[in-house]
Amino acid sequence: MAIYLDFFGLERDPFGVTPDPEFLYLTSGHREALAQLTYAVQEQKGFILLTAEVGTGKTTLLHAFRSQLDGNTAVAYVANSMLPFSGILEYMLEEFEINKPGETQAQRLVTLQNFLLERHRAGQNTVLILDEAQNLFPQTLEQIRLLSNFETTKEKILQILLVGQPELRVNLERPELRQLNQRIGLRCSLPTLGPGGTRNYIRSRLRIAGATDPQIFTDRALIRIGEYANGIPRLVNTLCDHCLVIGYADQTRRIDREIVDEAIAYFEAGGRARRRNRTSRRHTRAPRVSPLQWGLIGVTTAFIAAALSFAALHADLLLQIYDSSTSSLSSIASSLVRSARELLQL
């Protein structure tokens, strides 16, 4: 739980790092992608491709997509894209709760095929989601393609959703993956947030988190966040979270552009925040004086007071000393001048 929740009147963390579908902000592009995914699964299109830049909310959208599927759809979600095909197959069987999958890979494939056929006869759908698929090796992708051979004469009995970064599209253009690329029945992508989208995204998350003040971030702060994050929701979340931490530390409930710039400087400094000079937002405290320092101050004050008292009581004597000192200095100066003249004459 974030330390600033009570201070800003929030009920939950508005800028968490986990893909919480309750915080899903649907732009027109997100709505279109979500509708396409749902349609492709319902119509049993086989292979489906979803690509987006890092941090644009692919995983959050997937969680929302899964929540929209009915109870007749079984889903195996594989997030570890570094697994070989044998590991992916084992993971699928575990997700589908198949108790006796077999000992060899061939036996496991037969078990999976029988499972898919039984579900299809019962009018049920089955989905495999492979997240971060841009990391899959070509030979692994080719073996996944072979899973699409599980079909009837009319329909695909396994829907396979490949999700990844734009590099996934490039990988699929490889000559050895042309058969897989041709089998993709639907392709969709997620856009980044525009300037207006960033503003609405931040205020939407604050509202969902329970904020009663929609102006926690000023307009100038929102513009600066949009400029820096370039429409990437993950960067927006991280930057906003740091801004709220700084606001809490400074005890200010209005996040302005200055705070945003400071949070950005924190990122670019590699973890070292620059010092702030905000005396107007904090009460400065007088430096603490030690007992020894107080004692020295007292002695010095007493000495000065005694000196002033002596001068007041013996003013005539001090004047006489000053006059005699002045005359003595004059005599010394005259002697030095005569000596200098004699040297010059030599």
Rosetta silent file (secondary structure, phi, psi, omega in degrees, C-alpha in Angstrom):
SEQUENCE: MAIYLDFFGLERDPFGVTPDPEFLYLTSGHREALAQLTYAVQEQKGFILLTAEVGTGKTTLLHAFRSQLDGNTAVAYVANSMLPFSGILEYMLEEFEINKPGETQAQRLVTLQNFLLERHRAGQNTVLILDEAQNLFPQTLEQIRLLSNFETTKEKILQILLVGQPELRVNLERPELRQLNQRIGLRCSLPTLGPGGTRNYIRSRLRIAGATDPQIFTDRALIRIGEYANGIPRLVNTLCDHCLVIGYADQTRRIDREIVDEAIAYFEAGGRARRRNRTSRRHTRAPRVSPLQWGLIGVTTAFIAAALSFAALHADLLLQIYDSSTSSLSSIASSLVRSARELLQL
SCORE:     score description
SCORE:     0.000 S_00000001
   1 L     0.000  132.758 -179.283    0.000    0.000    0.000 S_00000001
   2 L   -67.688  145.430 -175.654    1.346    3.430   -0.972 S_00000001
   3 L   -73.530  -14.677 -172.658    2.252    5.738    1.935 S_00000001
   4 L   -98.236    5.017 -172.707    0.420    8.725    0.441 S_00000001
   5 H   -58.601  -54.432 -177.971   -3.104    7.280    0.205 S_00000001
   6 H   -61.634  -39.024 -176.658   -4.608    8.975    3.270 S_00000001
   7 H   -62.485  -39.058 -178.775   -2.867   12.269    2.535 S_00000001
   8 H   -97.081    6.680  177.469   -4.409   12.529   -0.953 S_00000001
   9 L    69.926   38.324 -178.638   -7.758   11.002    0.079 S_00000001
  10 L  -105.567  148.215  179.757   -7.288    7.770   -1.887 S_00000001
  11 L   -95.275  -22.754 -179.618   -8.726    4.373   -1.059 S_00000001
  12 L  -152.505  168.502 -176.944   -6.252    2.301   -3.075 S_00000001
  13 L   -69.064  117.276 -176.595   -3.050    2.642   -5.047 S_00000001
  14 L   -80.853  -18.099 -174.084   -3.935    4.469   -8.285 S_00000001
  15 L  -129.450   49.078  179.389   -0.674    3.780  -10.099 S_00000001
  16 L   -70.562  163.842 -176.651    0.229    0.225   -9.181 S_00000001
  17 L   -93.885   -9.457 -179.699    2.564   -1.901  -11.281 S_00000001
  18 L   -84.777  149.668 -177.933    0.305   -4.975  -11.451 S_00000001
  19 L   -79.571   76.396 -178.640   -2.072   -5.422  -14.437 S_00000001
  20 L   -82.689  115.213 -177.833   -5.341   -4.795  -12.594 S_00000001
  21 H   -65.085  -18.842  177.590   -8.226   -4.975  -15.106 S_00000001
  22 H   -65.613  -24.144  179.985  -10.340   -2.705  -12.874 S_00000001
  23 H   -96.188    8.323 -178.262   -8.011    0.139  -13.849 S_00000001
  24 L   -61.346  123.543  177.369   -8.174   -0.636  -17.564 S_00000001
  25 L  -103.865  114.294 -174.237   -8.553    2.599  -19.490 S_00000001
  26 L   -94.301  105.120  167.119  -10.146    1.897  -22.847 S_00000001
  27 L   -77.443  175.756  177.812   -9.188    4.217  -25.650 S_00000001
  28 H   -60.902  -35.444  178.171  -10.924    3.689  -28.972 S_00000001
  29 H   -68.190  -37.511  177.802   -7.962    1.542  -30.011 S_00000001
  30 H   -67.940  -40.783  178.523   -8.218   -0.584  -26.857 S_00000001
  31 H   -62.344  -41.993 -179.886  -11.948   -1.080  -27.359 S_00000001
  32 H   -63.877  -44.414  179.809  -11.389   -2.165  -30.930 S_00000001
  33 H   -64.055  -41.478  179.147   -8.656   -4.642  -29.954 S_00000001
  34 H   -64.065  -41.032  178.493  -10.771   -6.102  -27.148 S_00000001
  35 H   -65.782  -38.796  179.543  -13.740   -6.517  -29.470 S_00000001
  36 H   -65.597  -41.770  179.451  -11.550   -8.182  -32.104 S_00000001
  37 H   -63.068  -45.676 -179.918  -10.128  -10.675  -29.614 S_00000001
  38 H   -62.193  -43.755  179.633  -13.580  -11.615  -28.343 S_00000001
  39 H   -62.238  -45.365 -175.855  -14.915  -11.979  -31.878 S_00000001
  40 H   -63.615  -38.195  178.950  -11.970  -14.129  -33.028 S_00000001
  41 H   -70.593  -44.857 -179.165  -12.363  -16.555  -30.132 S_00000001
  42 H   -63.390  -36.808 -179.368  -16.125  -16.819  -30.496 S_00000001
  43 L   -89.833    3.634  175.426  -15.839  -17.393  -34.240 S_00000001
  44 L    53.103   60.774 -177.802  -12.957  -19.867  -33.743 S_00000001
  45 L   -79.814   -8.898 -179.561  -10.493  -18.125  -36.043 S_00000001
  46 L    88.984 -108.103 -179.905   -7.545  -20.268  -34.926 S_00000001
  47 E   -86.177  134.745  178.700   -4.455  -18.066  -34.714 S_00000001
  48 E  -130.613  137.711 -177.577   -4.872  -14.477  -33.431 S_00000001
  49 E  -118.700  127.626  174.621   -2.076  -11.877  -33.214 S_00000001
  50 E  -127.424  121.540  179.393   -1.955   -8.935  -30.775 S_00000001
  51 E  -126.533  151.644  178.058    1.067   -6.626  -30.761 S_00000001
  52 L  -167.072  159.470  177.680    1.874   -3.412  -28.898 S_00000001
  53 L   -66.905  162.769  178.376    4.827   -1.429  -27.602 S_00000001
  54 L   -60.616  132.426  173.849    6.334   -2.152  -24.194 S_00000001
  55 L    81.351   12.905 -178.297    4.213   -0.805  -21.358 S_00000001
  56 L   -92.760    0.966  173.599    1.057   -0.052  -23.351 S_00000001
  57 L   100.065   27.184  179.727   -1.149   -2.402  -21.327 S_00000001
  58 H   -61.048  -49.079 -176.659   -1.175   -5.676  -23.270 S_00000001
  59 H   -65.862  -38.477  177.158   -1.299   -7.844  -20.142 S_00000001
  60 H   -62.485  -41.373  177.934   -3.982   -5.673  -18.533 S_00000001
  61 H   -64.146  -37.492  179.238   -6.081   -5.982  -21.681 S_00000001
  62 H   -63.748  -40.679  177.385   -5.607   -9.754  -21.633 S_00000001
  63 H   -63.608  -40.330  176.872   -6.923   -9.966  -18.074 S_00000001
  64 H   -65.681  -39.192  177.966   -9.955   -7.921  -19.094 S_00000001
  65 H   -61.697  -44.506 -179.990  -10.425  -10.168  -22.133 S_00000001
  66 H   -64.548  -35.695 -179.978  -10.347  -13.287  -19.977 S_00000001
  67 H   -68.361  -21.024 -179.828  -12.890  -11.804  -17.586 S_00000001
  68 H   -86.076  -14.734 -179.121  -15.304  -11.314  -20.503 S_00000001
  69 L   -73.052  145.865 -178.354  -15.167  -14.955  -21.602 S_00000001
  70 L   -80.044  175.442 -176.978  -18.071  -17.139  -20.528 S_00000001
  71 L   -69.005  -10.622  178.933  -17.863  -20.242  -18.384 S_00000001
  72 L   -87.238    3.800 -178.542  -17.773  -22.492  -21.463 S_00000001
  73 E  -112.697  121.094  175.685  -14.296  -21.252  -22.395 S_00000001
  74 E   -95.621  136.757 -175.505  -11.189  -22.842  -20.870 S_00000001
  75 E  -126.663  131.861  169.417   -8.020  -20.721  -20.982 S_00000001
  76 E  -110.927  116.931 -176.980   -4.363  -21.662  -20.597 S_00000001
  77 E  -108.785  114.908 -178.773   -2.272  -18.516  -20.060 S_00000001
  78 E  -109.764  113.018 -178.094    1.490  -18.971  -20.537 S_00000001
  79 L   -97.417  -18.624 -178.364    3.539  -15.932  -19.489 S_00000001
  80 L   -89.989   97.500 -176.099    6.993  -17.567  -19.567 S_00000001
  81 L   -82.639    1.217  177.986    8.015  -17.290  -23.204 S_00000001
  82 L   -90.803   -0.293  179.102   11.440  -18.818  -22.568 S_00000001
  83 L   -72.142  144.018  170.096    9.955  -22.293  -22.180 S_00000001
  84 L   -72.412  173.989 -178.169   10.633  -24.849  -24.931 S_00000001
  85 H   -60.170  -38.911  179.666    7.651  -26.423  -26.637 S_00000001
  86 H   -61.224  -37.635  177.567    7.705  -29.393  -24.255 S_00000001
  87 H   -69.823  -39.269  176.927    7.464  -26.992  -21.320 S_00000001
  88 H   -63.396  -42.065  178.853    4.614  -25.061  -22.940 S_00000001
  89 H   -62.346  -44.415  178.976    2.750  -28.315  -23.591 S_00000001
  90 H   -63.100  -40.413  179.269    3.198  -29.422  -19.988 S_00000001
  91 H   -63.865  -41.942  179.009    2.045  -26.009  -18.762 S_00000001
  92 H   -59.215  -48.844 -177.704   -1.071  -26.170  -20.969 S_00000001
  93 H   -61.957  -35.644  177.669   -2.083  -29.581  -19.644 S_00000001
  94 H   -68.017  -42.617  179.422   -1.638  -28.337  -16.083 S_00000001
  95 H   -64.898  -35.339  179.264   -3.742  -25.228  -16.761 S_00000001
  96 L   -82.771    2.851  176.491   -6.475  -27.356  -18.334 S_00000001
  97 L    57.295   44.373  175.183   -6.393  -29.569  -15.216 S_00000001
  98 L   -88.385  115.444 -169.986   -5.703  -32.764  -17.135 S_00000001
  99 L   -72.957  -42.452 -176.131   -4.752  -35.287  -14.452 S_00000001
 100 L  -121.395   81.996 -174.637   -3.056  -38.029  -16.502 S_00000001
 101 L   -77.618  -17.479 -175.904   -1.393  -36.385  -19.497 S_00000001
 102 L   107.225  163.506 -174.891    1.011  -39.239  -20.309 S_00000001
 103 L   -95.296  -32.970 -179.848    4.751  -39.704  -19.923 S_00000001
 104 L  -100.209  164.361  179.785    6.015  -38.986  -23.432 S_00000001
 105 H   -65.155  -37.061  178.896    5.401  -35.916  -25.577 S_00000001
 106 H   -63.329  -41.826  178.548    3.458  -37.986  -28.106 S_00000001
 107 H   -64.431  -37.722 -179.831    1.174  -39.296  -25.372 S_00000001
 108 H   -68.305  -37.185  177.119    0.623  -35.774  -24.089 S_00000001
 109 H   -65.430  -40.078  177.179   -0.311  -34.519  -27.554 S_00000001
 110 H   -64.646  -42.021  178.141   -2.851  -37.348  -27.927 S_00000001
 111 H   -61.494  -42.613  178.683   -4.280  -36.534  -24.497 S_00000001
 112 H   -63.615  -42.895 -179.893   -4.570  -32.853  -25.444 S_00000001
 113 H   -62.011  -44.033  178.264   -6.299  -33.688  -28.740 S_00000001
 114 H   -62.729  -39.117  178.115   -8.858  -35.913  -27.008 S_00000001
 115 H   -61.859  -44.781 -178.649   -9.480  -33.167  -24.431 S_00000001
 116 H   -66.448  -40.065  179.391  -10.084  -30.582  -27.167 S_00000001
 117 H   -65.883  -40.071  178.137  -12.425  -32.871  -29.112 S_00000001
 118 H   -62.911  -41.778  179.559  -14.501  -33.624  -26.018 S_00000001
 119 H   -67.628  -39.266 -179.691  -14.900  -29.943  -25.276 S_00000001
 120 H   -64.264  -41.571  178.792  -15.815  -29.185  -28.875 S_00000001
 121 H   -63.555  -30.169  179.926  -18.529  -31.862  -28.882 S_00000001
 122 L   -85.259    5.529  179.810  -19.931  -30.314  -25.695 S_00000001
 123 L    75.978   23.599 -178.489  -20.115  -26.891  -27.390 S_00000001
 124 L  -107.550  154.238 -176.718  -17.203  -25.525  -25.341 S_00000001
 125 E  -110.025  155.378 -179.264  -14.266  -23.423  -26.492 S_00000001
 126 E  -136.031  133.106 -173.996  -10.560  -23.698  -25.591 S_00000001
 127 E  -129.089  135.973  171.239   -7.969  -20.898  -25.753 S_00000001
 128 E  -113.201  122.890  177.935   -4.185  -20.848  -25.455 S_00000001
 129 E  -110.874  122.406  177.333   -2.631  -17.411  -24.712 S_00000001
 130 E  -111.734  102.812 -179.847    1.120  -17.017  -25.233 S_00000001
 131 L   -85.192  155.793 -177.566    2.298  -13.715  -23.754 S_00000001
 132 L    52.828   42.393 -174.279    5.655  -12.113  -24.659 S_00000001
 133 H   -70.284  -11.060  177.396    5.662  -14.337  -27.738 S_00000001
 134 H   -65.495  -16.388 -179.968    8.367  -12.255  -29.429 S_00000001
 135 H   -89.763   -7.034 -178.528   10.853  -14.242  -27.299 S_00000001
 136 L   -69.293  138.587  177.575    9.771  -17.653  -28.605 S_00000001
 137 L   -70.975  150.423 -179.371   12.337  -19.470  -30.720 S_00000001
 138 H   -54.836  -40.475 -179.995   11.359  -20.125  -34.366 S_00000001
 139 H   -66.949  -31.299  176.224   11.339  -23.881  -33.823 S_00000001
 140 H   -68.892  -42.293  177.616    9.026  -23.418  -30.836 S_00000001
 141 H   -62.460  -37.877  179.417    6.658  -21.264  -32.913 S_00000001
 142 H   -65.940  -38.715  177.708    6.645  -23.897  -35.637 S_00000001
 143 H   -69.202  -33.452  175.598    5.688  -26.602  -33.134 S_00000001
 144 H   -66.688  -35.598  177.008    2.919  -24.352  -31.810 S_00000001
 145 H   -58.440  -37.466 -178.389    1.680  -23.996  -35.385 S_00000001
 146 H   -64.786  -22.065  176.815    1.253  -27.747  -35.523 S_00000001
 147 H   -65.675  -25.400  179.522   -1.225  -27.485  -32.632 S_00000001
 148 L   -70.880   -7.987  174.719   -3.580  -25.726  -35.030 S_00000001
 149 L   -73.723   -9.910  172.894   -3.874  -29.055  -36.855 S_00000001
 150 L   -76.112  101.006 -174.427   -6.205  -30.057  -34.032 S_00000001
 151 E  -158.647  165.008  169.976   -9.399  -29.315  -35.915 S_00000001
 152 L   -98.463 -176.428  178.527  -12.543  -30.731  -37.393 S_00000001
 153 L   -70.505  -12.182 -175.936  -13.442  -30.489  -41.045 S_00000001
 154 L  -121.335  -26.728 -170.939  -15.255  -27.232  -40.293 S_00000001
 155 L  -140.799  154.557  170.864  -13.750  -25.561  -37.213 S_00000001
 156 E   -82.478  131.335 -177.818  -10.583  -24.995  -35.234 S_00000001
 157 L   -98.647   -1.256  174.111  -10.912  -26.631  -31.820 S_00000001
 158 L  -135.291  121.890  177.370   -8.012  -24.672  -30.251 S_00000001
 159 E   -96.058  125.723 -175.319   -7.767  -20.865  -30.436 S_00000001
 160 E  -116.146  118.863 -179.212   -4.167  -19.656  -30.093 S_00000001
 161 E  -106.005  113.283  176.474   -3.511  -16.017  -29.162 S_00000001
 162 E   -94.926  121.248 -176.309    0.037  -14.781  -29.797 S_00000001
 163 E  -123.641  132.059  179.788    0.742  -11.596  -27.828 S_00000001
 164 E  -173.319 -173.490  178.439    3.966   -9.611  -27.980 S_00000001
 165 L   -79.808  169.302 -177.546    5.931   -6.542  -28.899 S_00000001
 166 L   -55.599  -22.695  177.649    6.216   -5.282  -32.504 S_00000001
 167 H   -60.344  -24.422  179.556    9.271   -7.528  -32.947 S_00000001
 168 H   -62.401  -39.922  177.568    6.835  -10.449  -33.062 S_00000001
 169 H   -62.236  -39.545  179.284    5.496   -9.233  -36.414 S_00000001
 170 H   -65.279  -43.126  179.815    9.062   -9.073  -37.722 S_00000001
 171 H   -60.416  -38.436 -177.517    9.781  -12.600  -36.495 S_00000001
 172 H   -69.846  -13.662  177.574    6.730  -13.955  -38.263 S_00000001
 173 L   -83.000   -2.609  178.583    8.100  -12.617  -41.555 S_00000001
 174 L   -64.506  143.184 -177.360   10.957  -15.113  -41.399 S_00000001
 175 H   -57.293  -38.025 -177.403   10.877  -17.595  -44.305 S_00000001
 176 H   -72.536   -9.656  179.418   10.761  -20.621  -42.007 S_00000001
 177 H  -112.330   16.959 -176.222    7.614  -19.222  -40.308 S_00000001
 178 H   -64.997  -31.128  178.853    5.656  -18.362  -43.454 S_00000001
 179 H   -67.022  -41.535  177.200    3.158  -21.192  -42.841 S_00000001
 180 H   -65.092  -43.673 -178.571    2.386  -19.840  -39.370 S_00000001
 181 H   -60.752  -36.484 -179.949    2.157  -16.285  -40.672 S_00000001
 182 H   -72.165  -22.474 -176.844   -0.367  -17.357  -43.305 S_00000001
 183 H   -86.707   -6.563 -179.260   -2.554  -19.071  -40.700 S_00000001
 184 E   -69.506  117.512 -175.407   -3.110  -15.979  -38.582 S_00000001
 185 E   -85.853  -19.983 -179.373   -6.810  -15.263  -38.924 S_00000001
 186 E  -153.175  136.799  179.565   -6.886  -11.859  -37.207 S_00000001
 187 E  -125.218  134.226  177.256   -4.288   -9.203  -36.398 S_00000001
 188 E  -146.357  163.244 -178.011   -4.730   -6.271  -34.006 S_00000001
 189 E  -144.545  162.536  178.566   -2.563   -3.807  -32.115 S_00000001
 190 L  -108.034  131.763  176.869   -2.746   -1.360  -29.214 S_00000001
 191 L   -84.052  164.186  171.421   -2.010    2.350  -29.723 S_00000001
 192 L   -82.136  169.513  178.984   -0.173    4.595  -27.274 S_00000001
 193 L   -80.067  136.384  172.310   -1.984    7.363  -25.387 S_00000001
 194 L   -81.444  179.851  179.048   -2.216   10.760  -27.043 S_00000001
 195 H   -55.832  -47.472  177.796   -1.886   14.047  -25.069 S_00000001
 196 H   -68.208  -34.094  178.470   -5.586   14.094  -24.252 S_00000001
 197 H   -65.326  -37.352  178.628   -5.543   10.373  -23.579 S_00000001
 198 H   -63.931  -44.206  178.736   -2.776   10.745  -20.994 S_00000001
 199 H   -60.434  -48.781 -179.122   -4.763   13.389  -19.109 S_00000001
 200 H   -67.281  -34.643  178.819   -7.918   11.299  -19.100 S_00000001
 201 H   -61.491  -47.468 -178.571   -5.968    8.153  -18.225 S_00000001
 202 H   -64.290  -45.892 -178.224   -4.480    9.725  -15.082 S_00000001
 203 H   -69.036  -30.909  176.554   -7.769   11.203  -13.905 S_00000001
 204 H   -65.506  -43.643  179.995   -9.578    7.931  -14.601 S_00000001
 205 H   -67.183  -38.324  177.240   -7.158    5.986  -12.389 S_00000001
 206 H   -63.989  -40.932  179.454   -7.419    8.577   -9.622 S_00000001
 207 H   -64.284  -44.874  179.504  -11.203    8.389   -9.766 S_00000001
 208 H   -63.517  -32.402  179.822  -11.193    4.581   -9.599 S_00000001
 209 L   -77.475   -2.953  175.391   -8.799    4.806   -6.641 S_00000001
 210 L    99.629   11.985 -178.745  -11.363    6.917   -4.762 S_00000001
 211 L   -67.163  132.975  175.189   -9.997   10.439   -5.265 S_00000001
 212 L   -95.263  -15.557  178.250  -12.519   13.175   -4.483 S_00000001
 213 L  -106.491  107.097 -178.331  -10.265   15.917   -5.857 S_00000001
 214 L   -76.346   -5.813 -175.624   -9.870   15.541   -9.633 S_00000001
 215 L  -106.767   29.708  177.183   -7.254   18.330   -9.718 S_00000001
 216 L   -57.491  -41.182  175.167   -4.477   16.622   -7.753 S_00000001
 217 E  -100.038  126.241  177.861   -2.328   17.061  -10.875 S_00000001
 218 L   -70.187  165.706  179.957   -2.433   20.538  -12.406 S_00000001
 219 H   -61.369  -40.608  179.935   -2.939   20.959  -16.153 S_00000001
 220 H   -66.480  -34.193  177.236    0.707   21.957  -16.626 S_00000001
 221 H   -67.504  -41.542  179.975    1.798   18.867  -14.708 S_00000001
 222 H   -64.396  -39.271  178.112   -0.381   16.623  -16.887 S_00000001
 223 H   -63.091  -43.069 -179.157    1.080   18.151  -20.043 S_00000001
 224 H   -65.940  -39.322  177.777    4.625   17.555  -18.787 S_00000001
 225 H   -62.506  -43.762  178.873    3.843   13.932  -17.882 S_00000001
 226 H   -62.595  -38.675  178.660    2.424   13.350  -21.355 S_00000001
 227 H   -63.911  -42.825 -175.555    5.521   14.858  -22.972 S_00000001
 228 H   -75.633  -45.075 -175.091    7.902   12.679  -20.986 S_00000001
 229 H   -75.893  -18.764  176.729    5.958    9.383  -21.037 S_00000001
 230 L    56.646   34.369  174.915    5.180    9.686  -24.759 S_00000001
 231 L    80.407   11.479  179.736    1.840    7.942  -24.292 S_00000001
 232 L   -93.596  111.439 -175.969    3.226    4.796  -22.581 S_00000001
 233 H   -55.922  -37.071 -178.948    0.891    3.929  -19.658 S_00000001
 234 H   -63.319  -40.852  177.106    3.606    2.125  -17.679 S_00000001
 235 H   -67.699  -37.736  177.112    5.825    5.223  -17.711 S_00000001
 236 H   -60.228  -45.243 -179.351    2.835    7.376  -16.794 S_00000001
 237 H   -61.283  -48.110 -177.312    2.109    5.147  -13.785 S_00000001
 238 H   -63.757  -43.113 -178.844    5.691    5.160  -12.533 S_00000001
 239 H   -66.737  -43.321  179.567    6.086    8.911  -12.960 S_00000001
 240 H   -64.114  -39.479  178.910    2.764    9.721  -11.273 S_00000001
 241 H   -60.882  -44.490  178.744    3.577    7.447   -8.364 S_00000001
 242 H   -67.140  -34.513  177.373    6.884    9.254   -7.749 S_00000001
 243 H   -62.931  -42.038  179.601    5.153   12.629   -8.037 S_00000001
 244 H   -67.770  -34.275  176.036    2.693   11.654   -5.300 S_00000001
 245 H   -64.077  -44.184  178.428    5.540   10.468   -3.077 S_00000001
 246 H   -64.766  -41.963  177.821    7.297   13.839   -3.500 S_00000001
 247 H   -60.736  -40.525  177.734    4.030   15.686   -2.854 S_00000001
 248 H   -64.675  -42.581 -179.873    3.517   13.675    0.323 S_00000001
 249 H   -63.889  -35.186  179.702    7.082   14.388    1.470 S_00000001
 250 H   -90.114   -2.174  179.649    6.571   18.130    0.872 S_00000001
 251 L    57.340   45.525  174.140    3.060   18.052    2.366 S_00000001
 252 L  -124.537  131.930 -176.088    1.491   19.620   -0.710 S_00000001
 253 L   -94.817    8.942  178.287   -1.733   18.264   -2.171 S_00000001
 254 L  -122.743  116.469 -179.365   -1.304   19.878   -5.571 S_00000001
 255 E   -88.276  113.898 -178.628    1.162   18.261   -7.982 S_00000001
 256 L  -105.878 -178.606 -177.433    2.583   20.962  -10.241 S_00000001
 257 H   -62.851  -33.687 -179.776    5.057   20.918  -13.100 S_00000001
 258 H   -60.264  -42.741  178.934    7.974   21.552  -10.738 S_00000001
 259 H   -66.320  -39.458  178.185    7.296   18.285   -8.907 S_00000001
 260 H   -61.952  -44.014  178.989    6.992   16.418  -12.219 S_00000001
 261 H   -61.889  -36.464  178.995   10.347   17.817  -13.365 S_00000001
 262 H   -67.702  -40.563  177.348   11.898   16.688  -10.099 S_00000001
 263 H   -64.705  -38.111  177.234   10.539   13.166  -10.526 S_00000001
 264 H   -64.649  -42.738  177.779   11.909   13.110  -14.086 S_00000001
 265 H   -60.780  -34.254  177.113   15.299   14.272  -12.811 S_00000001
 266 H   -61.967  -43.778  178.786   15.181   11.399  -10.348 S_00000001
 267 H   -63.186  -49.692 -173.521   14.775    8.925  -13.217 S_00000001
 268 H   -71.321  -21.132  177.488   17.473   10.459  -15.371 S_00000001
 269 L   -82.996   -0.239  177.922   19.939   10.687  -12.467 S_00000001
 270 L    71.744   34.228  174.566   19.791    6.927  -12.099 S_00000001
 271 L   106.106    0.321  177.925   18.243    6.855   -8.647 S_00000001
 272 L  -111.132  114.069  179.569   19.661   10.036   -7.098 S_00000001
 273 L   -79.202  140.075  177.074   17.111   12.759   -6.493 S_00000001
 274 L   -75.062  156.507  179.684   18.313   16.344   -6.668 S_00000001
 275 L   -72.769  145.267 -179.325   17.968   18.555   -3.611 S_00000001
 276 L  -108.852  148.420  175.706   14.908   20.751   -3.454 S_00000001
 277 L  -121.350   88.873 -177.069   14.652   24.318   -2.193 S_00000001
 278 L  -127.888   61.858 -178.211   11.049   24.751   -1.140 S_00000001
 279 H   -66.061  -24.107  179.421   11.191   26.861    1.978 S_00000001
 280 H   -69.611  -20.558 -178.929    7.781   28.262    1.149 S_00000001
 281 H  -100.648   -3.913 -179.809    6.305   24.781    1.620 S_00000001
 282 L  -136.565  150.285  172.658    8.160   23.949    4.794 S_00000001
 283 L   -85.766  122.715  178.294    8.908   25.706    8.040 S_00000001
 284 L   -78.836  141.473 -178.532   12.647   26.096    8.463 S_00000001
 285 L  -105.918  142.500  177.813   13.931   25.194   11.906 S_00000001
 286 L   -66.861  145.328  179.826   16.724   26.995   13.749 S_00000001
 287 L   -64.409  145.069 -178.976   19.914   24.958   14.136 S_00000001
 288 L   -78.141  132.448 -177.888   20.225   23.158   17.447 S_00000001
 289 L  -103.920  131.728 -177.997   22.905   24.634   19.830 S_00000001
 290 L   -79.038  161.983  177.580   24.853   22.282   22.123 S_00000001
 291 H   -58.359  -37.909  178.840   25.412   22.987   25.871 S_00000001
 292 H   -62.666  -41.956  178.464   29.134   23.646   25.224 S_00000001
 293 H   -63.874  -39.013  176.796   28.280   26.272   22.622 S_00000001
 294 H   -62.158  -38.377  179.436   25.887   27.949   25.058 S_00000001
 295 H   -64.387  -43.133  178.814   28.686   28.051   27.660 S_00000001
 296 H   -64.304  -39.164  177.468   31.143   29.715   25.260 S_00000001
 297 H   -61.685  -41.387  179.801   28.515   32.248   24.277 S_00000001
 298 H   -64.015  -45.215  179.999   27.940   33.086   27.953 S_00000001
 299 H   -62.114  -44.251 -179.773   31.667   33.553   28.718 S_00000001
 300 H   -62.332  -41.858  179.241   32.151   35.758   25.652 S_00000001
 301 H   -63.369  -41.758  179.682   29.164   37.911   26.583 S_00000001
 302 H   -64.794  -40.514  179.615   30.445   38.385   30.163 S_00000001
 303 H   -63.073  -44.064 -179.790   33.924   39.388   28.931 S_00000001
 304 H   -63.504  -41.389  179.608   32.495   41.982   26.538 S_00000001
 305 H   -63.531  -41.456  179.200   30.271   43.400   29.287 S_00000001
 306 H   -64.221  -40.817  179.709   33.242   43.703   31.723 S_00000001
 307 H   -63.007  -41.429  179.553   35.350   45.450   29.070 S_00000001
 308 H   -66.275  -39.456  178.714   32.606   47.979   28.404 S_00000001
 309 H   -64.055  -43.093  178.812   32.153   48.634   32.137 S_00000001
 310 H   -61.395  -42.356 -179.519   35.939   49.242   32.616 S_00000001
 311 H   -63.582  -37.052 -179.113   35.979   51.655   29.696 S_00000001
 312 H   -70.100  -36.685 -177.160   33.082   53.627   31.161 S_00000001
 313 H   -80.166  -26.360 -174.242   34.684   53.924   34.649 S_00000001
 314 L  -125.131   45.761 -179.026   38.230   54.786   33.496 S_00000001
 315 H   -62.541  -42.499 -178.135   37.650   56.891   30.417 S_00000001
 316 H   -62.574  -43.598 -179.447   40.224   59.591   31.468 S_00000001
 317 H   -62.104  -39.728  179.813   42.944   57.022   32.036 S_00000001
 318 H   -66.012  -36.224  178.270   42.317   55.448   28.632 S_00000001
 319 H   -66.343  -40.005  178.661   42.560   58.866   26.953 S_00000001
 320 H   -62.591  -43.300  179.638   45.936   59.520   28.621 S_00000001
 321 H   -62.443  -40.157 -179.598   47.210   56.128   27.461 S_00000001
 322 H   -64.598  -43.037 -178.833   45.974   56.868   23.948 S_00000001
 323 H   -63.844  -44.399 -179.453   47.704   60.325   23.902 S_00000001
 324 H   -65.904  -36.464  178.774   50.997   58.931   25.140 S_00000001
 325 H   -66.141  -36.816 -178.738   50.802   56.101   22.637 S_00000001
 326 H   -68.058  -43.127  179.694   50.156   58.599   19.867 S_00000001
 327 H   -66.209  -37.719  179.083   53.137   60.789   20.804 S_00000001
 328 H   -65.132  -42.138  178.820   55.406   57.750   21.058 S_00000001
 329 H   -63.854  -35.451  179.651   54.346   56.566   17.634 S_00000001
 330 H   -66.129  -41.640  179.316   55.022   60.078   16.222 S_00000001
 331 H   -63.136  -43.019 -179.699   58.582   60.076   17.631 S_00000001
 332 H   -63.135  -41.412 -179.766   59.269   56.656   16.148 S_00000001
 333 H   -63.916  -39.977  179.947   57.963   57.765   12.752 S_00000001
 334 H   -64.088  -41.809  178.960   60.195   60.901   12.779 S_00000001
 335 H   -61.786  -41.092  179.608   63.284   58.818   13.548 S_00000001
 336 H   -64.716  -38.183  179.089   62.507   56.466   10.656 S_00000001
 337 H   -65.556  -43.412  179.467   62.162   59.389    8.239 S_00000001
 338 H   -62.608  -41.979 -179.245   65.565   60.890    9.274 S_00000001
 339 H   -63.530  -37.579  179.682   67.265   57.537    8.862 S_00000001
 340 H   -66.223  -41.586  178.567   65.826   57.142    5.396 S_00000001
 341 H   -62.391  -41.691  179.582   67.064   60.574    4.297 S_00000001
 342 H   -62.776  -38.392  178.182   70.587   59.816    5.547 S_00000001
 343 H   -65.420  -38.836  178.617   70.646   56.607    3.546 S_00000001
 344 H   -65.389  -36.109  178.884   69.581   58.426    0.416 S_00000001
 345 H   -66.937  -30.693  176.814   72.351   60.987    0.824 S_00000001
 346 L   -67.076    0.000    0.000   74.919   58.189    0.949 S_00000001
